[in-house]
Each structure stands twice: as structure tokens, then as C-alpha cells.
Amino acid sequence: MSRPRFYGIIAPFITPFREDLSTDIDAVKWLARYQAERGVHGIFPNYTTGEFVHLKEEESIEITKAVLEEVGGRVWVIPGISINCTEHSIELGKGFRDLGVDGVVITPPFFFKVGRERLKLHFSKVAERVDLPIIVY
């Protein structure tokens, strides 16, 4: 598989919610289309703008799927994985991979302070098992 080399403007993507706190998928699609039409090279759904900690795995997948349906193939879709558990990071990454994303962005575990070797282990395990281009953030 040919791996893309990411460059240019890769925009963080906020998650639009309705008043009842459900995800507003119509707004997700509008925002993805809006960004793509204005020249971004890629979009980060499920990004570290803060709301990712409040989303269930299914919601993260649903948001990413909506972005892919709206702009996939025109701009890169590179969802974020910001989870404290390596195994849960791998599960989410595989879900994203199965949707057909272009890569993933992985952050270090955000709650626990871990040393350099543990971080390398976390990132390398996710990279190996998800088998997608990875951006470490």
C-alpha cells in the first residue's frame, strides 16, 4: 500500500453537538465540506479540541464516517486517537482503518505521565497493529 506523505493545511475539526448533546451529523458534514472547499489538504476529526474525551468509540467512528462520506478522496481524513489505554487506541485505530481513513493522529496518554520508553512502546504498538500512516502529536 502506498503511504501518503502529509503536508499543507490539516485542519483540526471541532465536533458539532445539538442542544441535547447528541452529535450533529448534518453539521459535521457541512463543516467538512466547508473546510474542503476552502483549500485544506486534510481534516482531523476526533481531534484534541477537547470534546473527544466525551465521545464514545461509536460516536468517534460515526463522525469520521460522516467526514469520509462528505470529503473522502478530496482531502485526507486523518482522525485523532487520544486514549490513555494502548489496547483501546488500537481498537479505535482499527475501526478508523476499516472505514478507509488516510492515516491517524495519535497523542500520548493524556492523563498518566509515562517515560520515553513507555511512550515509544505505546506508539509502536499502535502503529504496528493499526497499519496506517501515523502522525504523533
KELOKE-262301 format. One record per atom (N, C-alpha, C): chain; residue in one letter; residue number from 1; atom name; x, y, z. Coordinates in nm, 2 decimals. Atoms other than C-alpha are relative to their C-alpha. Example, Ala and Ser with C-alpha at 12.3 -4.5 7.8 and 13.67 -1.06 7.14 Angstrom:
<rs>
 cadena residuo num atomo      X      Y      Z
      A       A   1     N   0.09  -0.12   0.00
      A       A   1    CA   1.23  -0.45   0.78
      A       A   1     C   0.09   0.12   0.00
      A       S   2     N  -0.09  -0.11   0.00
      A       S   2    CA   1.37  -0.11   0.71
      A       S   2     C  -0.08   0.11   0.08
</rs>
This chain:
<rs>
 cadena residuo num atomo      X      Y      Z
      A       M   1     N   0.08  -0.12   0.00
      A       M   1    CA   0.00   0.00   0.00
      A       M   1     C   0.09   0.12   0.00
      A       S   2     N  -0.07  -0.12   0.01
      A       S   2    CA   0.13   0.34  -0.09
      A       S   2     C  -0.04   0.09   0.12
      A       R   3     N   0.03  -0.09  -0.12
      A       R   3    CA   0.16   0.57   0.22
      A       R   3     C   0.01   0.14  -0.04
      A       P   4     N   0.00  -0.14   0.03
      A       P   4    CA   0.07   0.93   0.18
      A       P   4     C   0.11   0.08   0.08
      A       R   5     N  -0.09  -0.09  -0.07
      A       R   5    CA   0.32   1.20   0.28
      A       R   5     C  -0.08   0.12   0.03
      A       F   6     N   0.09  -0.11  -0.03
      A       F   6    CA   0.11   1.45   0.46
      A       F   6     C   0.08   0.13   0.00
      A       Y   7     N  -0.06  -0.13   0.00
      A       Y   7    CA   0.18   1.82   0.41
      A       Y   7     C  -0.12   0.10  -0.01
      A       G   8     N   0.10  -0.10   0.02
      A       G   8    CA   0.00   2.15   0.39
      A       G   8     C  -0.09   0.03   0.12
      A       I   9     N   0.09  -0.04  -0.10
      A       I   9    CA  -0.30   2.26   0.59
      A       I   9     C  -0.09  -0.12   0.04
      A       I  10     N   0.08   0.11  -0.05
      A       I  10    CA  -0.45   1.98   0.80
      A       I  10     C  -0.08   0.06   0.12
      A       A  11     N   0.07  -0.08  -0.10
      A       A  11    CA  -0.73   2.14   1.00
      A       A  11     C  -0.06  -0.09   0.11
      A       P  12     N   0.07   0.06  -0.12
      A       P  12    CA  -0.84   2.05   1.35
      A       P  12     C  -0.15   0.01  -0.02
      A       F  13     N   0.14   0.00   0.03
      A       F  13    CA  -1.21   1.96   1.34
      A       F  13     C  -0.08  -0.01   0.14
      A       I  14     N   0.09   0.00  -0.12
      A       I  14    CA  -1.45   2.05   1.62
      A       I  14     C  -0.11  -0.09  -0.02
      A       T  15     N   0.12   0.09   0.02
      A       T  15    CA  -1.74   1.82   1.69
      A       T  15     C  -0.12   0.08   0.03
      A       P  16     N   0.12  -0.07  -0.03
      A       P  16    CA  -2.07   1.99   1.65
      A       P  16     C  -0.10  -0.09   0.08
      A       F  17     N   0.10   0.07  -0.08
      A       F  17    CA  -2.34   1.90   1.90
      A       F  17     C  -0.13   0.07  -0.01
      A       R  18     N   0.13  -0.06  -0.01
      A       R  18    CA  -2.71   1.95   1.93
      A       R  18     C  -0.02   0.05   0.14
      A       E  19     N   0.03  -0.05  -0.13
      A       E  19    CA  -2.87   2.11   2.23
      A       E  19     C  -0.01  -0.12   0.10
      A       D  20     N   0.01   0.11  -0.09
      A       D  20    CA  -2.94   1.76   2.37
      A       D  20     C   0.13  -0.08   0.02
      A       L  21     N  -0.14   0.05  -0.01
      A       L  21    CA  -2.56   1.69   2.34
      A       L  21     C   0.02  -0.12  -0.09
      A       S  22     N  -0.03   0.11   0.10
      A       S  22    CA  -2.60   1.43   2.06
      A       S  22     C   0.08   0.07  -0.11
      A       T  23     N  -0.09  -0.05   0.11
      A       T  23    CA  -2.36   1.47   1.77
      A       T  23     C  -0.09   0.04  -0.12
      A       D  24     N   0.08  -0.05   0.11
      A       D  24    CA  -2.50   1.68   1.49
      A       D  24     C   0.07  -0.04  -0.13
      A       I  25     N  -0.07   0.06   0.12
      A       I  25    CA  -2.40   1.47   1.18
      A       I  25     C  -0.02   0.09  -0.12
      A       D  26     N   0.02  -0.09   0.11
      A       D  26    CA  -2.55   1.72   0.94
      A       D  26     C   0.10   0.12   0.01
      A       A  27     N  -0.10  -0.10  -0.02
      A       A  27    CA  -2.33   1.99   1.09
      A       A  27     C   0.14  -0.05  -0.03
      A       V  28     N  -0.13   0.06   0.02
      A       V  28    CA  -2.03   1.75   1.08
      A       V  28     C   0.03   0.00  -0.15
      A       K  29     N  -0.02   0.00   0.15
      A       K  29    CA  -2.08   1.71   0.70
      A       K  29     C   0.01   0.14  -0.06
      A       W  30     N  -0.01  -0.14   0.05
      A       W  30    CA  -2.14   2.08   0.64
      A       W  30     C   0.14   0.05   0.03
      A       L  31     N  -0.13  -0.06  -0.03
      A       L  31    CA  -1.82   2.17   0.83
      A       L  31     C   0.12  -0.07  -0.08
      A       A  32     N  -0.10   0.07   0.08
      A       A  32    CA  -1.61   1.90   0.65
      A       A  32     C   0.00   0.06  -0.14
      A       R  33     N   0.01  -0.06   0.14
      A       R  33    CA  -1.74   2.03   0.31
      A       R  33     C   0.05   0.14   0.00
      A       Y  34     N  -0.04  -0.14  -0.01
      A       Y  34    CA  -1.68   2.39   0.42
      A       Y  34     C   0.15   0.01   0.00
      A       Q  35     N  -0.14   0.00  -0.01
      A       Q  35    CA  -1.32   2.32   0.51
      A       Q  35     C   0.07  -0.05  -0.13
      A       A  36     N  -0.06   0.05   0.12
      A       A  36    CA  -1.25   2.11   0.20
      A       A  36     C  -0.01   0.10  -0.12
      A       E  37     N   0.02  -0.09   0.11
      A       E  37    CA  -1.40   2.37  -0.03
      A       E  37     C   0.09   0.13   0.01
      A       R  38     N  -0.08  -0.11  -0.02
      A       R  38    CA  -1.17   2.63   0.12
      A       R  38     C   0.15  -0.03   0.00
      A       G  39     N  -0.13   0.03   0.03
      A       G  39    CA  -0.85   2.45   0.04
      A       G  39     C   0.09  -0.08   0.10
      A       V  40     N  -0.08   0.08  -0.09
      A       V  40    CA  -0.74   2.24   0.34
      A       V  40     C   0.05  -0.13  -0.08
      A       H  41     N  -0.05   0.12   0.06
      A       H  41    CA  -0.53   1.94   0.25
      A       H  41     C  -0.05  -0.13   0.07
      A       G  42     N   0.05   0.11  -0.08
      A       G  42    CA  -0.67   1.73   0.53
      A       G  42     C  -0.08   0.05   0.12
      A       I  43     N   0.08  -0.04  -0.11
      A       I  43    CA  -0.91   1.72   0.82
      A       I  43     C   0.02  -0.11   0.11
      A       F  44     N  -0.02   0.08  -0.11
      A       F  44    CA  -0.86   1.58   1.17
      A       F  44     C  -0.14  -0.01   0.08
      A       P  45     N   0.12   0.02  -0.09
      A       P  45    CA  -1.20   1.45   1.31
      A       P  45     C   0.05  -0.07   0.12
      A       N  46     N  -0.03   0.06  -0.13
      A       N  46    CA  -1.20   1.33   1.67
      A       N  46     C   0.13   0.06   0.05
      A       Y  47     N  -0.13  -0.06  -0.03
      A       Y  47    CA  -0.92   1.58   1.73
      A       Y  47     C   0.01   0.05   0.15
      A       T  48     N  -0.03  -0.04  -0.14
      A       T  48    CA  -0.78   1.72   2.05
      A       T  48     C  -0.05   0.13   0.04
      A       T  49     N   0.05  -0.13  -0.04
      A       T  49    CA  -1.00   2.02   2.07
      A       T  49     C  -0.08  -0.01   0.13
      A       G  50     N   0.06   0.01  -0.14
      A       G  50    CA  -1.14   1.88   2.40
      A       G  50     C  -0.12  -0.09   0.01
      A       E  51     N   0.12   0.07  -0.01
      A       E  51    CA  -1.46   1.71   2.32
      A       E  51     C   0.02  -0.15  -0.01
      A       F  52     N  -0.03   0.14   0.02
      A       F  52    CA  -1.30   1.37   2.23
      A       F  52     C  -0.02  -0.08   0.12
      A       V  53     N   0.01   0.07  -0.12
      A       V  53    CA  -1.30   1.27   2.59
      A       V  53     C  -0.14  -0.03   0.04
      A       H  54     N   0.14   0.02  -0.03
      A       H  54    CA  -1.68   1.29   2.60
      A       H  54     C  -0.07  -0.09  -0.11
      A       L  55     N   0.06   0.09   0.10
      A       L  55    CA  -1.73   1.07   2.29
      A       L  55     C   0.02  -0.14   0.02
      A       K  56     N  -0.01   0.15  -0.01
      A       K  56    CA  -1.80   0.70   2.29
      A       K  56     C   0.07  -0.04  -0.13
      A       E  57     N  -0.07   0.05   0.12
      A       E  57    CA  -1.60   0.49   2.04
      A       E  57     C  -0.09   0.01  -0.12
      A       E  58     N   0.09   0.01   0.11
      A       E  58    CA  -1.91   0.45   1.83
      A       E  58     C  -0.02   0.14  -0.06
      A       E  59     N   0.02  -0.14   0.05
      A       E  59    CA  -1.96   0.83   1.81
      A       E  59     C   0.12   0.05  -0.08
      A       S  60     N  -0.13  -0.03   0.08
      A       S  60    CA  -1.59   0.88   1.70
      A       S  60     C   0.00  -0.06  -0.13
      A       I  61     N   0.00   0.07   0.13
      A       I  61    CA  -1.64   0.63   1.43
      A       I  61     C  -0.11   0.06  -0.09
      A       E  62     N   0.10  -0.06   0.08
      A       E  62    CA  -1.97   0.78   1.32
      A       E  62     C   0.04   0.14  -0.06
      A       I  63     N  -0.05  -0.13   0.04
      A       I  63    CA  -1.82   1.13   1.30
      A       I  63     C   0.10  -0.01  -0.12
      A       T  64     N  -0.11   0.03   0.10
      A       T  64    CA  -1.52   1.00   1.10
      A       T  64     C  -0.07  -0.05  -0.13
      A       K  65     N   0.07   0.05   0.12
      A       K  65    CA  -1.75   0.81   0.87
      A       K  65     C  -0.07   0.11  -0.08
      A       A  66     N   0.07  -0.11   0.07
      A       A  66    CA  -1.96   1.12   0.80
      A       A  66     C   0.10   0.09  -0.07
      A       V  67     N  -0.10  -0.08   0.07
      A       V  67    CA  -1.64   1.32   0.72
      A       V  67     C   0.05  -0.07  -0.12
      A       L  68     N  -0.05   0.07   0.11
      A       L  68    CA  -1.52   1.05   0.49
      A       L  68     C  -0.11   0.00  -0.11
      A       E  69     N   0.11   0.00   0.10
      A       E  69    CA  -1.86   1.03   0.31
      A       E  69     C  -0.01   0.14  -0.07
      A       E  70     N   0.02  -0.14   0.06
      A       E  70    CA  -1.86   1.41   0.26
      A       E  70     C   0.12   0.04  -0.08
      A       V  71     N  -0.12  -0.06   0.07
      A       V  71    CA  -1.49   1.48   0.16
      A       V  71     C   0.11  -0.10  -0.03
      A       G  72     N  -0.11   0.10   0.03
      A       G  72    CA  -1.30   1.15   0.14
      A       G  72     C   0.03  -0.01  -0.14
      A       G  73     N  -0.05   0.00   0.14
      A       G  73    CA  -1.09   1.13  -0.17
      A       G  73     C   0.03   0.14  -0.05
      A       R  74     N  -0.03  -0.13   0.04
      A       R  74    CA  -1.08   1.51  -0.20
      A       R  74     C   0.11   0.06   0.09
      A       V  75     N  -0.10  -0.04  -0.10
      A       V  75    CA  -0.88   1.58   0.12
      A       V  75     C   0.02  -0.12   0.09
      A       W  76     N  -0.03   0.11  -0.10
      A       W  76    CA  -0.71   1.35   0.37
      A       W  76     C  -0.09   0.00   0.12
      A       V  77     N   0.08   0.01  -0.13
      A       V  77    CA  -0.92   1.23   0.66
      A       V  77     C   0.09  -0.08   0.09
      A       I  78     N  -0.10   0.05  -0.09
      A       I  78    CA  -0.69   1.17   0.95
      A       I  78     C  -0.05   0.02   0.14
      A       P  79     N   0.06  -0.01  -0.13
      A       P  79    CA  -0.88   1.11   1.27
      A       P  79     C   0.10  -0.01   0.12
      A       G  80     N  -0.08   0.01  -0.12
      A       G  80    CA  -0.73   1.15   1.62
      A       G  80     C  -0.03  -0.12   0.09
      A       I  81     N   0.01   0.10  -0.10
      A       I  81    CA  -0.67   0.88   1.87
      A       I  81     C   0.07   0.06   0.13
      A       S  82     N  -0.05  -0.06  -0.12
      A       S  82    CA  -0.63   1.03   2.22
      A       S  82     C  -0.06  -0.08   0.12
      A       I  83     N   0.05   0.09  -0.10
      A       I  83    CA  -0.69   0.74   2.46
      A       I  83     C   0.12  -0.04   0.09
      A       N  84     N  -0.10   0.04  -0.10
      A       N  84    CA  -0.50   0.65   2.78
      A       N  84     C   0.05  -0.14  -0.01
      A       C  85     N  -0.02   0.14   0.00
      A       C  85    CA  -0.51   0.28   2.71
      A       C  85     C   0.05  -0.04  -0.14
      A       T  86     N  -0.05   0.04   0.13
      A       T  86    CA  -0.29   0.13   2.43
      A       T  86     C  -0.09  -0.09  -0.08
      A       E  87     N   0.09   0.09   0.06
      A       E  87    CA  -0.53  -0.15   2.36
      A       E  87     C  -0.13   0.07  -0.06
      A       H  88     N   0.12  -0.08   0.05
      A       H  88    CA  -0.83   0.09   2.33
      A       H  88     C   0.04   0.09  -0.12
      A       S  89     N  -0.05  -0.08   0.11
      A       S  89    CA  -0.62   0.31   2.10
      A       S  89     C   0.01  -0.09  -0.13
      A       I  90     N   0.00   0.09   0.11
      A       I  90    CA  -0.56   0.01   1.88
      A       I  90     C  -0.13  -0.04  -0.06
      A       E  91     N   0.14   0.03   0.04
      A       E  91    CA  -0.93  -0.08   1.87
      A       E  91     C  -0.06   0.11  -0.08
      A       L  92     N   0.06  -0.12   0.07
      A       L  92    CA  -1.03   0.27   1.77
      A       L  92     C   0.08   0.02  -0.14
      A       G  93     N  -0.07  -0.01   0.13
      A       G  93    CA  -0.75   0.28   1.51
      A       G  93     C  -0.04  -0.10  -0.10
      A       K  94     N   0.04   0.10   0.10
      A       K  94    CA  -0.86  -0.04   1.35
      A       K  94     C  -0.14   0.03  -0.05
      A       G  95     N   0.13  -0.05   0.04
      A       G  95    CA  -1.22   0.10   1.34
      A       G  95     C   0.02   0.11  -0.11
      A       F  96     N  -0.03  -0.10   0.10
      A       F  96    CA  -1.08   0.40   1.16
      A       F  96     C   0.05  -0.06  -0.13
      A       R  97     N  -0.06   0.06   0.11
      A       R  97    CA  -0.87   0.19   0.93
      A       R  97     C  -0.11  -0.07  -0.09
      A       D  98     N   0.10   0.07   0.07
      A       D  98    CA  -1.17  -0.02   0.84
      A       D  98     C  -0.10   0.09  -0.08
      A       L  99     N   0.08  -0.10   0.08
      A       L  99    CA  -1.36   0.30   0.73
      A       L  99     C   0.07   0.04  -0.12
      A       G 100     N  -0.07  -0.05   0.11
      A       G 100    CA  -1.08   0.38   0.49
      A       G 100     C   0.07   0.13   0.02
      A       V 101     N  -0.07  -0.13  -0.02
      A       V 101    CA  -0.91   0.68   0.65
      A       V 101     C   0.14   0.00  -0.06
      A       D 102     N  -0.13  -0.01   0.06
      A       D 102    CA  -0.58   0.81   0.52
      A       D 102     C   0.11  -0.02   0.10
      A       G 103     N  -0.10   0.01  -0.11
      A       G 103    CA  -0.39   0.79   0.85
      A       G 103     C  -0.07   0.03   0.13
      A       V 104     N   0.06  -0.05  -0.13
      A       V 104    CA  -0.44   0.87   1.22
      A       V 104     C   0.11   0.08   0.07
      A       V 105     N  -0.09  -0.08  -0.08
      A       V 105    CA  -0.30   1.12   1.46
      A       V 105     C  -0.01  -0.06   0.14
      A       I 106     N   0.00   0.06  -0.14
      A       I 106    CA  -0.20   0.97   1.80
      A       I 106     C   0.07   0.10   0.09
      A       T 107     N  -0.06  -0.08  -0.10
      A       T 107    CA  -0.14   1.17   2.11
      A       T 107     C   0.05  -0.10   0.11
      A       P 108     N  -0.04   0.08  -0.12
      A       P 108    CA   0.04   1.04   2.42
      A       P 108     C  -0.12  -0.02   0.09
      A       P 109     N   0.11   0.01  -0.10
      A       P 109    CA  -0.18   0.91   2.70
      A       P 109     C   0.00   0.14   0.08
      A       F 110     N   0.01  -0.13  -0.05
      A       F 110    CA  -0.31   1.24   2.84
      A       F 110     C  -0.02   0.01   0.15
      A       F 111     N   0.02   0.00  -0.14
      A       F 111    CA  -0.38   1.15   3.20
      A       F 111     C   0.12  -0.05   0.08
      A       F 112     N  -0.11   0.06  -0.07
      A       F 112    CA  -0.09   0.94   3.30
      A       F 112     C   0.14   0.05  -0.05
      A       K 113     N  -0.13  -0.04   0.04
      A       K 113    CA   0.27   1.06   3.29
      A       K 113     C   0.08  -0.13  -0.01
      A       V 114     N  -0.08   0.12   0.02
      A       V 114    CA   0.48   0.79   3.13
      A       V 114     C   0.14   0.04  -0.06
      A       G 115     N  -0.13  -0.03   0.05
      A       G 115    CA   0.85   0.78   3.04
      A       G 115     C   0.01  -0.02  -0.15
      A       R 116     N  -0.03   0.01   0.14
      A       R 116    CA   1.01   0.79   2.70
      A       R 116     C  -0.02  -0.14  -0.06
      A       E 117     N   0.00   0.14   0.05
      A       E 117    CA   1.04   0.41   2.67
      A       E 117     C  -0.15  -0.05  -0.01
      A       R 118     N   0.14   0.04   0.00
      A       R 118    CA   0.67   0.36   2.76
      A       R 118     C  -0.07   0.07  -0.12
      A       L 119     N   0.06  -0.07   0.11
      A       L 119    CA   0.57   0.62   2.51
      A       L 119     C   0.03  -0.06  -0.14
      A       K 120     N  -0.04   0.06   0.13
      A       K 120    CA   0.77   0.46   2.23
      A       K 120     C  -0.07  -0.14  -0.01
      A       L 121     N   0.07   0.13   0.01
      A       L 121    CA   0.61   0.12   2.32
      A       L 121     C  -0.15   0.03  -0.04
      A       H 122     N   0.14  -0.03   0.03
      A       H 122    CA   0.26   0.28   2.31
      A       H 122     C  -0.01   0.03  -0.15
      A       F 123     N   0.01  -0.04   0.14
      A       F 123    CA   0.32   0.45   1.97
      A       F 123     C   0.03  -0.12  -0.09
      A       S 124     N  -0.04   0.11   0.09
      A       S 124    CA   0.49   0.15   1.82
      A       S 124     C  -0.10  -0.11  -0.01
      A       K 125     N   0.10   0.10   0.00
      A       K 125    CA   0.23  -0.10   1.93
      A       K 125     C  -0.13   0.04  -0.09
      A       V 126     N   0.11  -0.05   0.08
      A       V 126    CA  -0.05   0.12   1.78
      A       V 126     C   0.04   0.00  -0.15
      A       A 127     N  -0.05   0.00   0.14
      A       A 127    CA   0.15   0.17   1.46
      A       A 127     C   0.00  -0.13  -0.06
      A       E 128     N  -0.02   0.14   0.05
      A       E 128    CA   0.22  -0.20   1.42
      A       E 128     C  -0.14  -0.06  -0.03
      A       R 129     N   0.13   0.07   0.01
      A       R 129    CA  -0.14  -0.32   1.48
      A       R 129     C  -0.10   0.07  -0.08
      A       V 130     N   0.10  -0.07   0.08
      A       V 130    CA  -0.34  -0.05   1.31
      A       V 130     C   0.04   0.01  -0.15
      A       D 131     N  -0.05   0.01   0.13
      A       D 131    CA  -0.12  -0.05   1.00
      A       D 131     C  -0.06   0.12  -0.09
      A       L 132     N   0.03  -0.12   0.07
      A       L 132    CA  -0.19   0.31   0.89
      A       L 132     C   0.11   0.10   0.01
      A       P 133     N  -0.09  -0.10  -0.03
      A       P 133    CA   0.03   0.61   0.84
      A       P 133     C  -0.04   0.08   0.13
      A       I 134     N   0.03  -0.06  -0.13
      A       I 134    CA   0.06   0.78   1.18
      A       I 134     C   0.08   0.13   0.02
      A       I 135     N  -0.06  -0.13  -0.04
      A       I 135    CA   0.13   1.13   1.29
      A       I 135     C  -0.01   0.00   0.16
      A       V 136     N  -0.01  -0.01  -0.14
      A       V 136    CA   0.25   1.15   1.65
      A       V 136     C  -0.01   0.15   0.04
      A       Y 137     N   0.02  -0.14  -0.03
      A       Y 137    CA   0.12   1.47   1.81
      A       Y 137     C   0.04   0.04   0.14
</rs>
